[in-house]
Amino acid sequence: MIAFISRLFTLFITFSITLFILLLLILGEPIEENWRFLWEDLVSPNQVPIIVIMLAIFLALSFIIASWMGISLKLKESITTRYVRKIAEPNFSQTIGKSNSSLNKAMRVANELIETQRASLQRLATEKVQTNDAIVQERLLAERQRLARELHDSVSQQLFAASMLLSALTEQEQDEKSQKQLGQVEKVVQQAQLEMRALLLHLRPVALHNKTLAEGLEDLILELQEKVYFNIDYQIEEISLSKTEEDHLFRIAQEALSNTLRHAKANEVELLFIARDQLAILRIQDNGLGFDIDGDGDKTSSYGLRNIAERAVEIGCTYKIVSVPNEGTIVEVKVPLKMEVNLQKEEQEND
């Protein structure tokens, strides 16, 4: 409204000044004798003076022109605003139309520039996050390797030495009470060794290193059989899976075996990795203490089971964890296998 009044006033003053200049050129010096007709009645007393008519006409023209200018500016502002808003739309280049006007061309150029900058910023942000994640993972891995070496070189060796000494003492002649106490201490040390090996498995996990999942599982089991006091039965088949699926299944097997070492107190463990009914099935079963899945349970055990569930979900497979107190635990993961094209061809040929 203020802008409209300002334009109206400016136009009216401009017209008035223009009229005054024209009268000076036509009538000469502004004396009463030459200019009297502008304000005196020409025909009758009721007639409006010429000067008033002219000023009214100038005011009307000023109003019309100011209104037209306001409407034009509003329309241009609306069009510009609409185009600017469309810049943020992914299909702006399609919605802007095929007009060859300079405004459309300028907006297209601006849109292309903004899209280019946006893509560059997104790429830089993604690369930064990936780089930071890689640095953090590398530092975590290095720290875990260091802790694993220190534990293996100090605590694990000391536990092994204590276990050997206790074994030697139990073989010597002792009274029944001493033999029982030594046996209990030996069991405690052996359990501590199992938990230490489980911790080392967590801190320094064996990687596949370009091996297949079947080869990695077999190496893992053979390594554990040299360090644990219970039997591990296994049946492993070569199954074609993606690198991501193999890595996640391998970590799931490590997590399940680690939980067995630390919490189950089992004397038998069975690991199966087989293909049945277009499914790759990984199953780890023990005859240990088990636990109540619905209860709170041990926090570290729950953390391990949560890792298993998260890894299973990440590769889009189904998982099942069944545990019965004093009976044992079963961890089973099923990965859908892709149908082979050769099988379809064979069926077509048979038909």
Order of alpha helices (4+ residues) and beta strands (2+ residues): alpha-alpha-alpha-alpha-alpha-alpha-alpha-alpha-beta-alpha-beta-beta-alpha-beta-beta-alpha
